[in-house]
């Protein structure tokens, strides 16, 4: 059954309520009372609209607030309290895995070393950055200075090291892909994601080369047909452009919509893929 605009608005208000009360988590029954819905009905409607259950949504907001507080210089204890984790054991149990390190390490920068390289490709300058585990960031820029500035903004506490030689094989594969000579990429990744982002990015990886999907279709594919805006946000926060092909998601009417690398690059990528798939 389609979700009404009134229901979507109601769930939006509830999302704001959850964000405002992270320091005192609400039960599903309490949230239901807030909007006049039974717990079971709220669970179904909320998940349909947002793409996450109320609990998972609160966890994602809590993690985002924790990261923000730690970046601002708050102590781990202060950030933990503000984000509503309640106890240090709960904090380390829930947050450490998503941060990829302990909260204390995250606050200090964890001496995280990120190697990067840049090269010319069909779309201008491409920047590829990686940890020891795999590629953690891939983006485009008009100049090397702009690309490095974007990388530093993404990882402000990391130690960045230029590593053209070690990363050359991955860049070579990427350049072939961007030239239309290698349709499928199989590169190791090291990206952090919420449960919802992971679901969306997995759906993007399932879009065949040379094809596109609308935000609505992606939302339906992950079982959250009314979460189009959340899908759009997940696409916008994709840290590894092209490898996770968010450029293959377009507006319902076929128009090209937002792309971090610029709409001209999104258009070019789709043209390259469409040309490659045409019968010779």
N, C-alpha and C positions, 0 to 999 in steps of 0.2 A: 504494500500500500504506500503511495507517495507520501512523503513528509511535507506538511504544510509550511508555508512561510512563517506562520505564527509559532509553530513548534521549533523551527530553526532558530528564530529569534529568542525563544525561551531557553533553548540549549546554549545559545551564545551568552545570555545573561548568567546562566549557571556556570559556564566556563570562567567568566569574570569573578564570580563568587568563589569558585575553587581557588583561583589564583590569589584572591585577597585573603584567603584563610589557610594558606599552606602551613602556617605555624600551629594550627589547631585542626588537624585533619577531620573531615566529616565522614560519617558512615553513609552507605548507600541510602539507608532509611532517612537519615537527616537531610540528605540532598533531595530525596523525593519529596519530603515535606516542604522544602524550600520552593518547589515548583508545582506542587500539587499532583505528583505522579507516584504510583506505586513503585517500590524498588525494582521489581521485575520489568515493568514497563519503561522506567527510566533507563535501566541498563540497555534495553533493546534500542530505544530511540537515541540515546546518547551515542552509542557505538555506531549506529547508522549514520548519524550526522557528522560526528567528529572523526570516526575511524578508529577510536580507542575507547575502552571502557572508562568510566569515571576514575577508577583507581589508577589505571595506566596513564591517563591524562594528568592526574595529579602528580604521579611519579615523574613524568617528563617535565612538568613545570617546576617541580622541586629541584630536579637536577640542574635545570637551566638557571634557577635562582642561586643555587650553590656555586656554580661556575662563575656567575656574575659577581657574587660576593667575594670569592677567592681572588678573582682578577683585580677587584677593587682594593685588595690588601687586607680584608678582614681576616681575623684568626680563624682557624678551622672550627673552633668551638662556637664562635659568633656566627659564622656562616651556616654551621650545622643547625643552630637554633633558629635562625631567621628562615631557613628553608624547611623547617618543621620535621627534621629527622628524629628528634626526641632523644636519641642516645647515640653514643659513638659507635656502638656495635651495629646498630641499625644503619648508620651512615656508611660504615665500611662494607657492610653486607650488600647494600643496595647500590651504592654509588661507585665504588672502586672499579667494578667491572666495566661500567659505562664510560668512566673517565679514562680507563686504560692504565690507571696508576692510583696510588692512594691520594686522598684529598690533600695531604701535606705535600706530597711530591708535585701535585698539580699546581698548588699555590706557589711553590718555589721554582716552577718551570721544569722540575724533574730532570734537569740537565738533559732534556730531550734534544737529541741531535737529528736534524733533518737535512738530508743532502738534496741538492737541487741542480737542475740544468735547464738550459733554454736553447731553442733552436728555431730555425725558420721552417714554416710549413705552409700549406695551402691557405691558412687562415691568418697568417701573420706570425707573430712570435708566440710560441707555445712554451709554457713553464711546467715542468714536471718535478714534483718533490716527493721524496720517499723516506721512510724510516727503515730500520733493519728488517721490518716485516713485510713491507710492500709500499705501493704508491699511496700517499696520503692526500695529495692535492694535485690537481691538473687544471690549468686555466690559460687564458689567452690575454695578450696585451699588445698595444701598438709599439711599445718600446721596452727594452730590458729594464729600465729604471721603474717604469710603471708596474711591470710584472713582479719585480722583486719587492716593491712596496706593498703590493696586494698580498704576497706570500707572507711578509713580515706582519701584516695586519691580521692575517689568519692565525699565525703562530707567534704571538708577540714575545713569549718567554723562551722560545726554543733557540738553540744555537744552530744557525744556518751555515751550511758548508757547500761551496760549489764543488760539484763532482761530475764533470762532463764525461770522463772516461767510463766510470763504473755504471752510469745510467744510460750510456749510449745505446746498448741493445734495446732497451725499452723505448727510447726515443725513436730508434729506427723502425720498430714495429708500428709505432704511432704515426710516423710520417707516411709509411706505406698505406696505412688505413685511411688517413686523411686525403691521400691522393687517389683513393678508390681502388687501390691494388690489393688490399687485404681486408675483406669485409668483416672478418671476425677477429676480435681482440681477446687474448687470454693472458692478462697481466695480473700479478699479485696485488692485492689491495690491503691497506691498513686504514680503514675509516671507522669513525665512531658514529653511531646512529641510535636514535630512539627506536622503539619497536615499530612505531608507525612509519618512520622514515625507511626503515629496513624493508617493510612490506611494499612500500611504493617503489623503492629502488629495485627490488627484485622484479616487480611488475614491468619496470622500464627495460630491464635486461631481457625480458621475454618478448619485447617488441622486435619483430624481424627486421633485419637490415633492409632499407629501402621502403619501409612502411611507416605510418604514423598512427597515433591514437589521440583522441581528445582527452582532456582532463576528466571528463565524465566517464569515458570508457575505462580509464585507469582506475577511477574510484570504484566503478562496478567490478572490475577485475579483482580488487582486493576485498570485496565484500562490504564496502562502505559507500554506496551510491550517492549519498548526499554530502560527501566530504570533498567536494571538488576544490574548495578553497584550501583545505588542508593538503590536498595532493599538490596543488600549485606551490604551496610553501615548501613542501618536501622536495619538489623539483628545483626550486630556487636555492635551496641550501645544499644541493648535491655538490660535494667538494671535488669530485673527479669527473669533470665534463668529458663527454665523448665515451669514456670507458663505461660509465653508467649513462646511457644515451637519453638524457632529459630533453635533448633537442628534437626528439621524435614525438614530443607531446605538443599538440597544437590546440587552438580554440575549436569549439564545436562547429563553427561555421567555416572552418578551414583556414582561419587567419593565423598568422604567426604572432605569438604572444611572448612575454618577457623571457630573456635569456641573459645570463650574467656576462657572457662574452660579447653581447651585442646582437641585435636582430639580424644584422648583415651577415654575421658568422653563422647563425642558425639557418638562415636561408641558403647560404653556401653549402653547409653540411648536408642539408636535405637534397640539394641539387646534385651533389657528388654521389650520394647514395642512390638517388633515382636514376641517374645516368648509368651507374654501374649495373643496376638491375634490369636495364632495358635490353631486349634481345639484340644480339649483334648481327 
